[in-house]
């Protein structure tokens, strides 16, 4: 079956079949082979900086013409520095232990057979994303190291950038006599082609969408393949009554203002009533200086010079901008109840010097990442030691939180015997 795309025939099934064949080749590569390929990819990305930035300039010009939101333009933008970071992430992935082939829990049974579990690749992963050209390299590198082929479907906004990055990665694969379909690309972001891709359960093992809530709902609703879900990132900072105000202020400003358009940025500040009078004036002045629009509850409204009253749906809002919700809570229990009601399951932070309350928070809150006295901006695969992440799962099957190499594998049972037969 073929799909029409811009007056050209594009065979989605053939692409998926080629990726499946390439995945079998990747699964047989040694760790040393994969690490060398990744090292060469990092060097090739740096060498191709002028070509990649020229492609990105086309995407950025179109983004400005379409007046895309500042957060989306920030995600779309590539610079020489960001390409250096991208290459560094690829090198970090090369330096990580290879999970493929690891055996655990190998133990004898009473009849003498040994039973254990071995990590194996998932197979073929479809990566669906929007204005995030960095995902092209991150996903390609993570999938290669974990022995998976990947089919990349970037958004129209990042098409030139994604194709330029993918071309570099494919060139390195060919240099190593690896089927370039191991990092396959949909050259047309048309949704009809995406719909056809989402039906290919015979060839594709997992779909990972990264982008806006609308994209993820669309993929989840239309896919016949299992989907990793992450709808939005409503991240909370709870300033406990035992918080250090200086630490709390640093966590607030870093979490909200360093890069407000990303999913691990803070969206809601909760402040215990016993520390509100001391902390909120500091927060109000600091957020005003950074140009943050505040939507405040009645008890906190007076601490902010230009705040608006928080509406009924405010605490459900992922702003992805210099804006946030603020609420004073009467107790630790009220704070955790608020988080349980409004959390998207992404990342929650408590600032406290009380060890027992920190432990209660870690145990009680079940978001994908729970932090004590650390910025929500650390909720990232690279910062958590994964090298990079292919996505963040806020559903608990089969992965939860930032997904690195191990999340791109599964386990099979292995049995080693010496001629035993079942009685």
ABEGO torsion letter per residue (X at the ends): XBBBBGGBBBBAAAAAAAAAAAAAAAAABBAAAAAAAAAAAAAAAAAAAAAAAAAAAAAAAAAAAAGBBAAAAAAABBBAAAAAAAAAAAAAAAABBBABGBBBGBBBBAAGBBBBBBBBBAGBBBBBBBBBAAAAAAAAAAAAAAGBBBBBBBBAAAAAAAAAAAAAAAAAAAAAGBBAAABBBBABABAAAAAAAAABAAABABBBBBEBAAAAAAAAAABABBBBBBABBBBBBBBBAABBAAAAAAAAAAAAAABAABAABBABBBBBAAAAAAAAAAAAAAAAAAGBBBBBBAAAAAABAABBBBBAAAAABBAGBBBBBBBBBABAAAAAAAAAAABAGBBBBBBBABAAAAAAAAAABABABBBBGBBAAABBAAAAGAGBBAEBBABAOABBEBBBAAAABBBBBBBBBAGBBBX
